[in-house]
Amino acid sequence: MRLAVSIDQRYLSTPDGAVWTTSLHPHAFFSRYLAVFDTVTVLARCWPVASVPPLARRVDGPRVQVAQMPPYVGPLGLLRRLGELRRSIAAALDQVDCVVVRMPSQLGGQVARTARLRGQVCALEVVGDPWDAYAPGSTRSLLRPLWRWLAYRDQRGHACRADAVAYVTDSALQSRYPASDPARMHTVPTIALTPEAFASGPRHIAATSSWRLITVAMMQQLYKGTDVLLRACARLDGHATPWHLEIIGDGEYRGELEALARTLGIAGRVEFLGALPQGEAIHTRLDAADLFVLPSRQDGLPRACVEAMARGLPCLASRIGGTPELLGDDALVHPGDVDGLSQRLRAVLTDPGWLTAQSARNLTHAANWSEASVLPRRQAFLGSLKAMALERSGPKPA
């Protein structure tokens, strides 16, 4: 059986036809689908480039091909290329038996609509919330309120009409984007941590002369609230709370965030590390930190937070999406609340006992996202889609 996966990712395409990613979802990501399906065709926007950065990873490869969708940015960009996009989607879906659409995604909405019209089995993986993604501060478009309502309504409608829906949360996204039949709703985390992702034990955190804070944030948008974190950290000065912040990630807003750090007078205490390879490089940085902070404006279930928890790292994050399913009330702040985050930072950085207790609590809780816990649920979900596709139309010739 041949599966199509629509993904809201900006890929790069080199002249030899290869497709690359500089952030998430390389070839290895699609192994989760190959455990059940014979091949995967990835539908994603691709930007042609002459060459790729050193850390770029290949997307296409054995049993995985990329159907390159026209590149566009934002709702207006989609409208300009809508005809071309729909033709590209139809051509890609001609070659597959079943469709999985990762939402939220403007591209994904078009893919889901086309698959339904063609009578193909189409499932959603709801990994985020467009209502939060277009919340105030997340994007500067003057049409933000309109896009917020349209994207929310679109995702809610697709969830209602899908053959099955997998949610990365236990309840948060389910309540906002329910399927028409509860039997079609599945909890399937997209995160499945390998044994190497876990620390050997919790930490004992003592008072220090300088607290080491860390965050992980792609900077294509301001979804992760890195600007909020910088402003909150700036307010720590003068409160006898010495600190240093490391920021892992890159994107078009990096220069603006670096300028903000200079304007706030904290550039000497903030280190922008750029994108780092997954695995040991990030684990090493997390292991050297005292506190992970993620004041997101939008998140489904933040992988970066789960990875930090698996390293036994205390965490502070926003009360958004599925994050309350990860952390307790005393580790949550309201999104966009600079004062609230600054106050909570001061409180926890003067309480080594709280930090030590959170280390043990987080390491234990992160086991819920281990491969042993997640993989059986994921394979059962994908297996049900394969069975539906076989029942509906039968396998097509290879």
Secondary structure, 3 states (H helix, E strand, C coil): CEEEEEEEEEEEECCCCCEEECCCCCHHHHHHHHCCCCEEEEEEEEEECCCCCCCCEECCECCEEEEEECCCCHHHHHHHCHHHHHHHHHHHHCCCCEEEEEECCHHHHHHHHHHHHCCCEEEEEECCCHHHHCCECCECCCCHHHHHHHHHHHHHHHHHHCCEEEECCCCHHHHHCCCCCHHHEEECCCCCECHHHCCCCCCCCCCCCCEEEEEECCCCCCCCCHHHHHHHHHCCCCCCCCEEEEEEECCCCHHHHHHHHHHCCCHHHEEEEECCCCCHHHHHHHHHCCEEEECCCCCCCCHHHHHHHHCCCCEEEECCCCHHHCCCHHHEECCCCHHHHHHHHHHHCCCHHHHHHHHHHHHHHHHHHEHHHHHHHHHHHHHHHHHHHHHHHCCCCC
